[in-house]
Amino acid sequence: MKTPLYEIHKSLKARIVDFAGWEMPVQYTSIMEEHRHVREKAGLFDVSHMGEITIKGKKALEAIQFLTTNDVRTLKDGDAQYTLLLNHEGNTLDDLIVYRRGPEDFFLCVNASNTIKDFEWMKKIAASRFEGVTIEDKSSSYGLLAIQGPLALSIMEKISPVEPSAMKPFSFIELSLRGGSPKGGSPGGIPVLLSRTGYTGEDGFEIFTPWEKTVDLWNLLMESGRKEDLRPIGLAARDTLRIEMKYCLYGHEINESTNPFEAGLGWVVKLDKGDFIGKEELVSKQKGIERKLVCFLMKETGIPRQGYSLHSEASPIGVVTSGTFSPSLEKPIGIGYVTLSRAKTGTQIAVDIRGQKKRAEIVTAPFIRKKS
C-alpha cells in the first residue's frame, strides 16, 4: 500500500521500505542528520499509514470506557487522551489516542499494523454490549502528517486561523488551514483535525486531513516552513527520537504478552473507573509484577538490538526491546525488560551482542529531557 505522498517521497530520493504492508520513507538523507534537525529545528513526517476508527452513538462513551483502560469521562470536546486496548488476559492489544469530537462522537488513531485487528475487536465487543453504537474503519479516508521540533509552532502560526500556541498539549481543533473558521473553513482551505500531540519529545502537531488533501497539506507546510528550514524526516529518525524518550512502540515494548504495569504504563490504567476489558486479570497482574521495562546506557561499544539478551554477572535477567545509537547523547542506548530485582537505576548489567557481553548501566528514563 502507498500513502498519497509516495511519489513525493520518491522524488525526494527517500529510501522506501515495507512497514506493516505500506511502502514508507525510512530516511531521506541520514538518520543522524534528520534526528538532529528535529531536535534543533523542525521536521515533517508522513504517518498516513496509521489507522483511524470512529465510534459514534448514544452509548459511544460507554463503549470506549469499556474498551480502553483510561477514563474517557475526563475528556471534554476537543481533548485527546493516550490509552490502551487490552485483551481478556489483561495484556496489550494496542496503544492509541482517543479524540472527543462530541459527547457521542469519538475519533481514534491506532497503530498501522493493528488497524484491522483493533477494528474487529472493537466491533465484536461493542455489538454484544452497546446497542446503537456505530464503529467504522475510516483509515482510507485520512492522511496524517506530523510536524515536530522547536520551530514547529512558528510554522503553524503562519497558516492557522487560530493561535496554535493557545492549544494545550493533548488538545485538538478542527479548522481549515490557509484561513477559515473552526468546523467550517473557507473555500480553498485545507480541512484538518489539528492536534497538539507527537511522538518525538519535541513540541509539535499531528494533523489529520482528507486523504485527497494530503499532498496539498504537505506542500503547504513545506512552503510555510521554508524560512525555518523545515525538512522531511523518515521513520528511522522517528524511531530514534522516540527511543530517546522511552516511548513504547507496539511490537517492541508492548504486545499481547506484556501488561501495562510492567511496561510502565500504569498511569493510563484507571482501575477505579468501573469495569473494562481485562480489568480483573490486570488487578492480579499488578500484585505479581516480575519484570520491569528499563532504560540502559552502554558503557562499551556495540549497538543493542531487539531480542538481544540482558545479563547480570553470569545470569540472564531479561531482553532488549529497542536499541540504537543516540544522536543526542552520541552513545548507544537501549530499552528492555529485566527482572524486578535488577531494575534499580545504577544497576550494572551486560548486553549479549553477537556472543560478546558488553557492559551497560540502567539509567533513569527518559534519556533526554523533554523541552516542552
ABEGO torsion letter per residue (X at the ends): XBBAAAAAAAAAGBBBBBBGGBBBBABABBAAAAAAAAAABBBBBBAAABBBBBBBEAAAAAAAAAABABBAAABBBGBBBBBBBBBAAGBBABBBBBBBABAABBBBBBBAAAAAAAAAAAAAAAAAABBGBBBBBAAAABBBBBBBEAAAAAAAAAABABBAAABBBGBBBBBBBGEEBBGAEBBGBBBBBBBBBBAAGBBEBBBBBBAAAAAAAAAAAAAAAAAAGBBBBBAAAAAAAAAAAGBBBBGBABBAABBAAAAGAAAABBAAAEBBBGAAAAAAAAAABABBBBBBBBABBEBBBBGBBBBBEABBAEBBABBBBBAAAGBBBBBBBBBAAAABBGBBBBBBBGGBBBBBBBBBOBABBBAX
